[in-house]
Amino acid sequence: MTTDHGRVGRRDLLRASAAGLTAVAVPAAPPAMAASAAAERRTLLYREVTGGSVTSSRDGSVLIAEVQGVLWRVPPEGGEAVRITDWDLEATRPVLSPDGGRLAVGGYRGGGFHLWTLRTDGSGLRQVTDGPWDDRGVAWSPDGSRLVFASERGGDPVAGASFGLWTTDADGGGAERLTGGAYEDSDPVWWPDGHSVVCVRAAHTPDGGSDGGLALVRVPAGGGPGQVLRRVGEGRLLCPSVSPSGRIACLHLSGTTGSPSLPAARATLLVDGRAVTEGEDLAAAPPCWLGDDRLLYVADGRLRLRTLGAPGSARDIPFTARMPVPRPRRRPRSLSLEAVGPVRGIHLPALAPDGGSVAFVALNALWVLPVGGTPRKVLQAAAVHHVQMPAWAPDGRSLLYCTDRDGLTAVRRLHLDSGHDEPVTGPGRLYPAASPDGTRLACQDTRGNLLLRDLATGAERVLARPLAADGPPGAPTWSPDGRYVAFCDRNRLNHRFREGYHLIRVLDTRTGTERRHLPAAHQSLSDRAAAGPVWSPDGRWMALVAESVLWLLPVTGDGTPTGPARRLTGEPADHPTWARETNTLLYLSSGRLRLLDPARSGPRTLSVPLTHRPAGDRGRLRVHAGQLWDGTGTAPRRDVDILTDGRRITAVEPHRPRRPGHRTVDASRHTVLPGLFDSHTHPYSATYGARHSLTALAYGITTMACMGAPLYEAVRLRESLASGHSTGPRLLACAELIDGARTAYAMGRAHRTAAGVRRTLERATALKVDFVKTYVRASGQVMAQAADAAHRLGVPCGSHLCAPGRAAGQDLTTHLQATQRLPYGHATTPTGHIHQDLVQQYADGRFALIATPFTAQALLGADPALADDPRVLTLMPPWDVTTVRERARTPPTDEQRRALATEMAAYRRLAAEGALLAVGTDAPLVPAGLSLHLALRALHTHGFSPAQALLCATAAPARLFGVEDDLGTVEPGKIADLTVVDGDPFTDFGSLPRTPLVLRDGVAHYQSDLVDAVRGTVTTPA
């Protein structure tokens, strides 16, 4: 193997050798920019199956395999497969009819799971079921006349429903319920006589989930109680299959199966309760009986045929499948890291009670804008704290707002006439809303509980706990009479999957009773951050955002809807707010403040003449590095001077004792690296305040890529950090997660219509996001629509889904494996392994992977001293401190080491095949800052050289996000982002977290100063 020591970006690949790892690092150009107009598509060659399934006729003459969400007809003895479905159908779990002439599949075309049938040559595609409910896991009756499937249909869109078994005519027609109750039934298959059905049954758990499926049950086809056929004590059962004589085969996953992102320890194929495989890597797919003694299934990436009771009788059926996919293409776009521009990041604008002024936050300051006037700054937060969430007091003379200036986020009051600023609550209180008479405060705590506080006495009580665990509920709004509080929360439509609808919850503050409403059946509010609801001053309406447009929902005095919602505008809308005295509505539309009287004229724009710019001249600087690794592929150099003009590097030269005109930063006993880049974060500033940014910076991270946040929040933070009004890494902004009709996270943007998706993308384009992300319920068509919008903007687009992400024209996945719309997706097997079809998605480097090694958290237990670091004890919030210290107390278990080794082996294989890998953390789902170092340590421990690991957090993400002209390496012309390490990570990689100093944009930030800025503040929620 050769090693190229030239500059990154001037060769096709930067290669480095280490521990048997041959390769890679960074492709020569951002993935979507290198393709020529004549090379719009390429062909992926599949030879293995990671997350697919297989079905066959009884005689074996027809063989259909699902590979990466596409169906293929495979010659019975192996060979070249023929594609019979398109990628956007997302066909799963194909089953052949008894006569071998037709297939039934579950498909996701259109944004919901439904049943489809087609002929085995791909013709005659026909949708059998439809509607807002999911229909999954189909099987033919023995006579071929009926289909059985699992569905929530028949349930309530607000209260949700359980998955039960249903049957329907094979050609469509009335569906009939077979089972239903306080459990989830899935994976049905007919008994050979057609009089009963076998399925997996999962019991409900108090947290709203289920036990995963510990029992196989058999239920009469005419309805009635089920008979338990088999039960396991741990793990889960899935994918039963019944032979002609009634033998039952199924899969048993055991070990860590609590989440698709945590692999099972073992996968075993059982027949009548007895294991018939040992050590095989099974796909999560039903085995297919060929007679009574032969099973066709997917294992070790192969289509495998096993004869039972005959040792050594298993044989594999080889195949090749050629899948054309587009080469992602985006126009080059400079992210304008130097640019001066108008402020677009307007945070939570609030209309004064008289409608004459607007309060909002921008550039880490609190502003008041008279309608028709110019904004006046009334409070500027220190750069190490955040100011956010302004709300008017009922008399219009003071503002409530939140800040972490004294530790955790708390509510304060600013009197506008006198400037007097006083605390209102203790730490850990968010989203203040004063009652109409000013005597009570509705707010949230850091767990998302809705609190009611008596402002005279300070007494608090919990009004409601959140329904969802995926981000907080929305901000509260009061009824005009002060009796009711409404807010947005998210229900759960079943106990099997977490997704549901953003709905309206209304609490009676006197009785504690509540009601829940949707604006229309199966219509979610857009998200929980920017969509309301907000109660009108006369109590007759709630303004809300759905499909990214503004609506008025007529309600009674207790918040009960009295009719259909009325659409107010056709333009994108966010953050509606009422003037209490004038019935005037204010909202944001694509970065503009819009004022509207619903009873009169159309909206008008309020000018916000604010600009943001990079911080001022910092003066010329010389960083004397004892050792420099510049990220270009060269070996580390000793005794180097890095010269800057204040923000950019002007020269990298051998050290000289004197550099007239330059201030010196002495790193002569340290190693200097390019600033570290965390490629996957989510700014939760509501609960974290500035702590996320400060912690990341203190660990040497100079750039963070947001992978999903409320749009205006992300842009506000990007502008505040870029202009120096906040301290921390620069932020590449992303809007909310673009999702389907159902969603999970507070920042998940729900859509039922193409127009809603278009408006969501319009607003993201107007605010010039740096990344576009679709989430797990967005259909393939929406994924393609998002990719097109992102590429016209000149930025990458990605999702959790390698398939159909690449076929839809997206650029990357944001995890190797995480939440999927399928129980198990196409990225890894249930035990966490990958196979050749998955490797093919990434092998050319034009479809990239952001690795988020959650398994690396176990390494804290191998180095418990990491938990005693002042950055942990002082900068992190108390819940992260607890997490870090608990993990540090226990050495990694054998199971944790196995899971870590499996995940790292996947990255090692992908890198060896030329994949573009960047590393992210998904912080704050894991603690910020430290988790990037754990991820890099995991890579190095499992075969990546120090340089290869560091490239994943420097040059590779800079290329991936299109900022390689400014970031990622230490070269003249680049921005002066430098991480200083107290040690030599090329001989002792464990020294990498010791970062006493970091330069971001040429400004030196000492770890001790960052810690001191927070030391002594209150960190325990009240």
N, C-alpha and C positions, 0 to 999 in steps of 0.2 A: 504494500500500500504506500502511496506517495503522500507526502504532507506538503500542502501549499502554504507558504508563509507570506503570501501577498496580501494586499488589503482586501477586506471583506467587500464584496460588491463588484470586484473587478475580475472575478472568476465565476464559473457556474456554481461551484460549491466550495465552501471552506471546510477542509477535512482535517481531522485531528485523530491521533490514535491513543487509545487508552484501554487497558484491561480487556483487550479483545474487541473493543467497540470500534467499528470502522466508520463511523461517520456522521454524520452531520450537522451541519450546523445551520447555515443561513443561505437561502437561495440568492441569486444575484439581484433579483428585483422583486418588488412586492408582487404577490401572486397574481393579482389581476391585471397587472400592467404589462407583463412580458409577452403575452400572446399577440400574435399578429392577426390582422383581419382575415388572413387566409387560413388561420388555425383556430377556428371558433370552438371546435369540439375535439375531444380525444376519447379513446376507448379504454375502459378498464377491463382487465382480464381476470375473471374470478375463477378460482379452482377449489375454493373451500367455502364453508358456511360458518359464520360466527353466530348470528342470531336468527337464523331462518328455520324452516321446517320442511318436511317431505311427506308426500302422500303417493299411494300407488293403487292400481287396481289389484284385485285379489290374485290374479294370475301373473302380476308383475309386468304386463305388457305396456302399461301406461305409467310413467313415472314423472311426477311434477315436483319441483323443488322451488322453495322460496329463498331467494338470496338477496339481501339488502333491500327488502320490500318489493321485489319484482318476481313474478312467476316465470319459470323456465320449464320447458319440456325436455327431459333428459332421456337419451336412449337407454333402454333397460340395462344394457351391459356397459354403459358409460360412453362418453364421447362428447361431441360438440352439442351444447344445449341451444334450444331455440327460445327466444324471448316471446312470451304470449301476453304480457300486460305492460302498460306504461307505468313509469315511476310514480305518477301523481295519484294512481289508484291506491297505492300503499296497501297492496293485498297481503293479508296475513292468515296463517293457519289454513291453507287450502285443504279441502277434503273432496275426494272423488265420490260421485254418485255410485250406488251399487252396480249399475250397468257400465260404469267406466266412461260414460259419455259426457258428463258435465262436472264442473267444479263449483263448489260453494266456498266463498271466502268472506272474511271480514275486510272491509275497505274503509279508508279514511278520506276519500275524495269528498270535498265540500265542507270538511271541518267537523265531521261526526262519524262515529263508527256505525256502519250499517252492513247488511248482508247483500252480497252480489252473487250472481251465477254467471257462468260462461262455459263455452265448449272448450275442450282440451287443446284446440288449436288457437285459442284466443278470441275466436269470433263469438258473436251473440252475447256480448256483455250486457247484463241487465241488473238494475237495482231492485232488490226484493223488499227491503224495509226502508223507512225514512222516519223523520221526526226529530225532536230535540233530545231524545234519550239515546244513550249508547247501546248498540247491539253487538255483542262480542261472542266469539267462540262457537262456531256453527258446526252441526253434524247432521248427516242425512239419516232419515229413518230407513230401516232395512228394505222397505219396498220402494224407496225413492220418492215417495209422495210428499213427505213433510220434512221440515227442518226444525231442529231444536237449537236454542241459543240462550245466552244469558243477557239480561237487560234490566234497566231500572224503569222501563216504561210503565205507565200507570201510576207513577209517583207524583208528588207535589213539588213544583219548582222552588218553593220557599223552604218547606220542611225537608226536602230530599226524599230519597227512596233507597231501598236495598236492591242489589242485584238478585233477581230470581230467574227461574227458567221459564221460557216461553216457547211455544211452537207456532209454526205458520205453514201454509201450503208452500211447496217448493217453487211455485210460480207466482207467489205473492198472495195476498188476501189476508183475511182477519187473523191477527195474532191472538193466541189464547194463553193465559197464564197457567203455568204448571206448578210453580212453587213461589213462596214469598213469606218473609217473616223477619225476625230479628237476627238475621245472619246474611251472609253473602254467598250465593251459589255461582259457580263458574265452571268452565271447561266441561260442558255436558257431552255425553256420548250415549247412543241408544244401546240397550240390551238387544241381543240378536233376535229375540222374538217380537220386538217392537212394542212390548207391553210396559216397559219401564225404561228409565234413564238413570245413568250413573253420573255423578258430578262431584266436584270438590266443594265442601262446605266450610266456610270460615265463620267463627263466632265473633260477634261484636265485642269491642273492648271499650272501657269507660272514656278513653281519650278520643273517641270518634273514629278509631280505626278498627282493625280486626286482628285475629290471631294468625292471619296469613293463609289458613286452610290446613287444619290438622286432621280432617276427616274426609273419607270417601263415603258418600251416601247413595242409596238407590231409591228412587221415588217412582210411584206408579205413573204411567203415561196419562192416565185419566185424572191425576191429582190425588192427594192424600199424604199422610205422614211418610217421612223417609226412613229407611233402614240403614243404620251405620254399618258399612262393610269393613272399614279399616280405619284405625286411628293411630296417629303417631304422637309421641310425647313432646317433640320439639321440631323446629324447622318448619317445613311446609310441604304439602303434597300438591302436585299439579299434573295436568295433561293426562288424565286416564284414557285408556283405549281398551276395548273389549273384543276378544277373539270370537270367531263363529261359535265356539263351544262355551263361551262365558268366562274365559280366563281374563284377568284384569292386569294390564300393564300400566304403570304410572311412574312418574319421577318423584324422588324424595330429595329435597334440598335440606341440608343440615349444616349447622354452624351459624355464622353471622348472616342472617337473612332479613334483618330489620329494615334495610333500605337497599334499593337497587344499586346505590353507589358503594355499598359494602358487600363484597362477594361472599357467597356461601363457602363453607369449608369443603363440603363434599356434595356431589350430585350422583345419585344412584338410580339406576333403572331397576324397578321392582316388577316382578311377575308373581301375582298371587301372594304378595308380601315378602317374597324372597329376592335377594339381590342377584341379578344376572350379569351385572357389570362391576368392575372394580378398577378405580383409578382413571376411568374414561371421563373426558371433559364433555359433558352432555349439554346440548342446546336446550333451552326451555321451550320444547316443542313436543307435541304428542307423538309417541311411536305409532307405527302403522303395521297392523297384522296382515301378513300374507299367509293365510291358512291358520292353523292352530299352533304351529311350532316355529314360525319364522317371523321376525320383527325387523322392520325397516325404521331407522331412526338416524339422528344426526349426533355424531360424537367425534371429538378431536378435529372438528372442522370438516369431517367427511360424511358422505352418505353411506351408512353402514347397514349391512344386512346380516343378521345373526340367526342361526338355527339353534333353538333352545335344546339343552341337554346334549349338545355335541361340542365338546371342548375344541377350541381352535377353529370353529366353523365360521367365525365372523369374517366377512370380506367387504372391502370398500368398493364403491361404484365411482370411478373417476369421471370428472366432467370438466369442461371449460365453458365459460359463459362470457360473452363479450358485451359490455354495457357502455354505450356512448353517453358521455356527460359533457356539459359545456365547460369551457375554460372560463372561470370568472374573469370579468373584464370591468375595470373601473378607470375613470379618467384620473390622471394625476391631479392631486390637489395638495397644495401646501396648507398645512394646518395653521399657518400664519402665527407662529409663536411670538413674533415680534409685533404683531399688528395692533394698531389703535382702532377701536370700533365702538359702535353704540352698545350700551348696556342692554342685554336681552334677558339676563337672569334676574327677573323681578320675582321676588319671593313673597307669596301669600299676600297680595294686595287686599286691603280692607277699606271699604267705603265708610266714611264717617257717618254718624247717625243723621246728620242734616244733609248728607249728600254733597257737601261742599269741598271735602278734602279726601285724599287717599293716603293711607299709610302703607308702606311696603319696606322690604329689606333688599338692598343691593350693595355690592362691594363691602360686605360686612358692616354695613351701617343701616341705621333706621332713618327713614325719610318720611316727610309729609309733603304731599303734592296738592296744592289748591287746584281745584278744577279750573282749567284755563290759565293756570300760573306755572311757576317753575318750582322744582322740588327743593325742599329745605332739609338739610341734614340736621337731625335732632340728637343723634347719638352715633358715635363711631366706636366700635368694639376694638379692643387690643387685638393684634394679629394672632395671639395665642388663644383667643376665645372666639366664640361665635355669638352673634345676635340673630334672632329668628322669631317667627310666629307672632307678628304683631296683631293686636286686636283692640278695638276701641272700647273704652268704658262707655256705659250708656249715656252719660252726660256730654260726651264728646270732648272733654277737657283733659283727659289723660289717656295714655296708651298702656295696655298690658303687653308684655313681650317676654320672650324667653332668652336666657343667656346662661352659659356655663362659667361665667367669670369667677364664681365662688366654688367651683367644683363640678358637680353634675348640673345638667340643665334644670333651671328653676324659673318660676314666674316672678317678674318684677313689674312695677308700675312707674311710668315716667309722666310727671305732671308737666304739660306743655307750657303753661304760663310761667311757672317758677323754675323749671328744669330740675326740680327735686325728684330723685330717683330712689325708690324704696323697695325692699323685698315684699313679696306677697305670699310666697310658699317656700318651703324647704326644698332641698335638692330632689331631683327625679320627678318633676312635674312639667307637663308639656301641653300644648294646644289649649291655651286659656280661652274661655268664653264666659263673660259675665252675664248673669241673669238680667232680664230687662229692668228690674228695680235696683240692680247693683249690689244686692246683699249676698249673693252666692256666686260661686265660681264652679263651672264645670271644666274639668281638665282630665288628662290622662296621666298615669304613672308610667314608668319605664317598661312595665309588663303589658301595657295596653289596657289596663283596667280603667273604666270610666269612673271618675271620682266626683263627688259633690262636696264642696267646701263652703262652710259658713265663714264669710270674710270678717265678721266681727269677732268670732271666737277662735277661728282656725280649726274648728272641728271638721273632720272629713269622714265620709262613708263611701263605700264602694257601691255604685249604682249598677254596674254590669261588668262582667268579665268578657274578654274577647272570644268570639266564636272561632277565630282562625289563629293559627300559630305562625303564619307566614307574613310577618309584618303587622304593624299596629292598625287598629281601626282608624277611620277618618276623624276629622275634627268635629266636636259637638256643635250643635246649633239649638237655640232655645225657641220654644213657641212664644208668641207675643204675650200670653198670659203668665208665663214663667212656670207653668206646671210641667211641661214636657220637654225632654231633651232628645234630639234625634242625631244619628250619626250613621256612617257607612261602615258595614262590616261584611264579612264573607261567609256564606253558608258552605256546607259540604253536601254534595248531592248523593253521596253514598259512603259506605265505610271501607270501600276498597281502594279508591283513589281520592286524593285530597281536594281536587278542584271543585269549584262551585261558582256562585254568582255573587258579585258585590251588591248587597241589598241595603235597604233602609231599616234601621232598628229605632224604635221610638220607645222611650222609657218614661213612665209616670213617676215623677219625683216624690209624689205623696205615697203611693202604694207599692212602688217597685215593680209593678207589672209592665210587660212589654209586648209590643206587636212588631212583626217583621213584614216588609212589603218589597215587592219589585215594581219598577215603573211600568212594566208590562210583563206578561207571562214569558218566562225564560229570557227576559231582557235584563242584563247586568248593567249597573252603572259602570262608567268607563274604568275607574280605579278607585282606590281608597284614599288617595292623596289629593286629587285635584278635581273631583267630580261632585262635591257636595255630599248630601243635600244641604241647602240653606233655606230656612223658613222665611216667608215673606212677612213684612211688618203687619199686614192685616190678617195673617194666619190662614189665608185661603189657598196658598200655593207653597210648593217647595220647588226651588230651582235646582236643577241637577244636570249633570253631563252624562250622556249615553251615546255610543257611537261617535264620540268626540265632537258632539254638538250640544248646544244648550236647549233644555226643555223646561217647561213649567208643568208640574204635576198638581192637579187640583186635590186638595185635602180638606178634611174636617178639622175641627179644633184640636183633636187628639192625634192628628197626623195620618188618619186613614184615607187612602185614595178614594175619590168620588167619581173618577172618570179617567179617560185616557189622557196621557201627557200631550201637551201641545208644543211643537217645535218652534223655537223663537228665531233661530238664525240658521244659515247653511254653512257658516264658516267654522273652523275649528275653535273649540272653547275649552277653557280651564278655569278653575278657581272662581266660581261665581260668588258674589257678595252683595248684600242689600244695604241700601240706606234706610235706616229705621223710620225716618220721618217723611220720606218722599216716594217710596215704592220704586226707587231707581235701582237698576242692576248694574254692577260692574263685573267684567270678566276679562281674562286674558285670551287673546287670539293671535297665535303665531308671533309672540313677542310684543304685541301691542295691547295697551290698556283700552278697553272698549266700554263705553257707557251707554246704557239703554234704558228707556222707559217702555216697558212691555205694552202699555196701553196707547202709546203715541207713535213717535217716529222711530226710524231705524237707528242703529248704533252709530256713535261717533267716537273718534280716536282721541285719547288724551296724550299729548306729547310728553315724553320723559327724556329730556335732553341731557342724558348722562353718558359719559364715555369711559371706557376702561383702556388702560395702557400698561405696558410693562413698567415695573418700578424704575426709578431714576438711575442715573449713572452711578456705578459703584466704584469707579476708579480702577486703575490698572493693578493687576495682582500677579504675584509669582508664587506658585505652589511648588515647593521643593520636595519631590517624592524620593524617598529612599529606594522604592521600587515602583515601577509603573507597568501595569498591564493595560494596554490601550484598546483591547477588544477587536483589533483588526486581523488577528491571526498570527501576529509576531509573538515571540517569547517575551516574557517580562524583561524590562530594562532596568538597570540600576542607576541611581543618582541622576535624576532627570528634573528639569525645570519645566513646568507647564505655565505658560504666560497667557494672560487674558487682558482684554481691553475693558474689563468690567463685567461683561456678560458672555462674550464669546472667546474661544481660545484663539490666540494669534500665533503661537509657536509652541512646539514641544522639542526641547533641545537638551543636550548634556548640561548638567549643573555648572553654573559659574557662581563664584562667591558674591559677585556684585551684579545687581540688575537695577541700574539707576531708573527712578521713576516708578518702580513697582513696590507695592507693599508685599511682604513675604508671609506666607503661611508655611510654617515649618512642619513638614511631614517626612522629615529625613529618616525617621526611624519606623516608618510605616509603609504599607503598600497602598497605592492609589489605583482605583478601578474606575471605569465609567459608572455614572450613577445607576443604581439598581432600578429595575422596572418591574412593578407588579402588574401583570397583564390581566388580572381579573379581581376587581373589587366592587363593592357597593357602598356608596357613602350614606351611612345612617346618621346624619348629623343631628337629627331630632333627639336621639338618645345619647349619642356619643359626643355631641358638641364638636370641639376641635380635637378631641383625644385621638381619633382615628388617624388624622393627618399628622399630628405631632409624633405619635408612636411610630408610624411608618417612616417619617423623616429621620427619627432618632436611630432607626435600624438601617440607615443608609439608602433608603428608597427615595428617588428623586422624581419618579413619574409613576402615576397609577392610572390604569385604564378602567373606567367605570363600565361595567357590563349590565347596567340596568339601574335606573333611579327615576323618581319623578323628574320630568323634563326640566322644569324651571329650577328645581333644586340643584340638579347636576350642572346646569349652565351658570347658575349663581356661584357655585363653588369654583367652577373653572375660572370664571372672571376674577373672583376674589383672590384665589391663589396665584393667578397669573400676574395680577397687579400689585401683589405684595400686601394686600389688605388682610390676608390670612397667611399663616405660616404652615407649610407642609409641602409635599410633592405636588408638582403640577398634575392636573387632572384632565384626562381625555374624557369627554362627556358622552353619555349615552342616554337616550330617553327611556321610557318605560318598556317593559317586556311586551312585545306585540303578540297578543294571544288570540285564541279563538273565542267562541261564545262563553266558554268556561275558563276560569283562571284560578290562580292560587295566591300569589303574593300581592301585598298592598300595592306594589308598583306594577302589577300585571294589568295591562290595558286590554280589556275585553272587547270583542267584535263579533257581531253576527252578520254584518253587511260589508260588501266591498267598498261602499262609500265611506263607512266608518274607518276602514283601514286606510283609504286614501287620505282622509282628513288627518289621521294620526301621523302618517308619513309627511304630509304637507307641513305640519307644525314642527316636526323634527328637522325637516329640511330648512325651514325658515330660521331656526335657531342654530343651524350649522353644527349638528352633532358630529362626533368623531367616530361613531360606531352605531350600527343599527342591529338590534337583536330581536329575533323572534323567539317565542317560547313554545312550550311543548304541545299546546293545543292549536297552534296556528297551522292551517292546512298547507299542503305543498304549494297551492296557488298563492296563498298569502306570503309564504316564504320567498317565492319567486318575485312577487310584487315588491317585497321589502328589499331584496337584493338589487333589483333594478333601480329603486329609488336611492339606495346607498351608493351604487356605482355612478349614478348621475351626479351625486354629491361629491364623489371622489373618495369615499371612505369604505372600509370593509363591512361586511354583513355576516352574521353567524347565528348559531343556535346550539342547542344540546344535541341535535340530530345529525349524525353523519349521513344517514339516509332518512329522508330524501334531501338533506341539506345540499349535498354536492350537486345532485341532479337539478335542484332548483336554482343553481347558479350562485349559491353562497360561497363565502371564502374560507370559513373555518368552523370548528366546533369549540365551544367554550369549556368543555370537559372531555376527557376520554369517555366516561360513563357517568351519567347523573340522571335526574328525573326524566322519564320518557313518557310518551302517550301510551305505549305498549307496556305490559307488565315488565317485560325485559326487552330492551331495544336491540339494535343491530350492531352495537359497538363491542360488547364483551359477552361472554357466556356467563351463566349464573355464578361460576366460580372465579370470574374476573379475568379470564384468558381471552386473547385475541387470535384471529386466524387470518389467512391470506386475503380473504375478501375485504376485511377491514383495513389491513395494511395497504391494499391497493388504493383505498380512498385518499391516503395521505402520501403515498410513496413518491410522487413526482414533486412534492414541495409546493404545489400550486393550490392545494387545499390544506389548510394548516390546522394545528391543534394547540389550544391553550391547555396545558396540563395543570390540574389542580389536585395534587396528591394529598387528599385528606388522610390517607393511611400514614403519612409522615408524622402526624401528631403524636404517634406512639413513641417517637424518638425523644420526646421530652423525658420519658421515664428512663432513658439511657444516659441522660445528661441533666440530672436534676438541678445543677447549679444555674441553668438557664432561667429557672423560676425565681431566683433570688436577685435578678438584675433590677436595678432601680427603674429601668424603663417599664418593666412589668409591674413593679410595686407602686409606682407613682403615676406613670402616664396612662396605663390601662384603666378602664372603669372596673368597679369591684367585681362584676360578674365575670369578666375576662381574667382577672387576677385569680379568682376562685378556680376557674377552668384550668388555667396553666398550672397552678400549684397542685391541684388534684391529679392531673396527668403526670406531673413530675414525681409524685410519691410512689408510683408503681412501675417497675421495669416492664418493658414490652413483653406481652405474653407470646407463646409460640404461635398462636393464631394471628396475632397482630403482626408478627414478623413474617409469617407466611403471606398475609394479605399485602404487606408492603413489598415483599420480594416479587410477588405476582404483578403488581402494578408497575414496579420499576422495570421488570422484564419486558412489559409491553412498550414502555417508552424507549428502552434500549433497542428493541427490534424495529420500532418505527424510525428511530434516528439512523440506524444502520441502513434502512431502505431509502433514506433521503428526505424524510419528513421534516417540515419546518415546525419546530417545537418552541413554544414560549411558555414560561411558568407564571402561574397566578395562584392566588390563595382563596378567592371567594370571601375574603374578609369583608364584614365582620362575622360571617358564619364560623370562622376560626379567628383567633386573635390576630390583629393586624401586626405587620412588621416581622415579628418573630416567626410567623408561619412561613414567610417566604424563605427564611434561612433554613427552617426544617425541611422544606421542599428541596432546596438546593443540596442540603446535606444528604437527603435520601437518594438523589440522583448520583451524587459522588460515591456514596457508600455502595451503590449497586452498579458501578461500572463506568460512569461518566468521569472523564478527567476533570480537574478543576476548570480548565478553559472551556470544555464542552458544557459543563454545568453553568458556568457564568455567562456563556453566550446566550443561554435560554432566558436570562434576566437582564440582558443588555442589548446586544446588536440584533438578535432575532426579533424581539418585540418591536424594536424601533422600525425594522423593515416591515413587519406585519401591519403596523398601524400607519405606515407611510411617513414617518418622521425621521427617516435615516439620514436626511441631509442636516439635521439639527442634533440628533441624539444617538446614543448607543455606543459610540466610540470616543476616544480621546484623540482628537485630531484638530489641526488648524481649521477654523471656520465653524466648528461645532459649538453648541452652547456649553458653557462651563459647568457641567453636572459631573461631580466627582464624589466618589465614596472612598473615605480613608479608613483603612483597616489596621488595627493594632496587632500586627502579626503578618505572617506570610501564608495565605491560603493555598499557595502552590506547593508548600511542604507540610502545612498543617491546616487542612480545610476547616477544622473546628474553630479556627480563629476568626472566620468570616463574620460572625455576629458582633465582634468587637469593633464597633464603628464610632470612635470618639468624635469624629468630625465628618460633616457632609457639606458639599457645596452644591447649591441649586441655583441656576442662573447666575453663577459667579458670586453668590452670597454665602459666606461661611456660617454654618449653624453647628455649634458645639453641643454634643449630647448633654453635657452638664447644664448648659443654659436651658435647653428644652425641658429637662427634668425639673430644674429650679422654678421654671415658669408655672408649674402645676403643683409643686410640692407644697403641702400645708393646706390645700383646698379641701373642701368637704367632699368625700367620695362615697358616702353611704346614703342611699335613698331614704327619705323621711318615711 
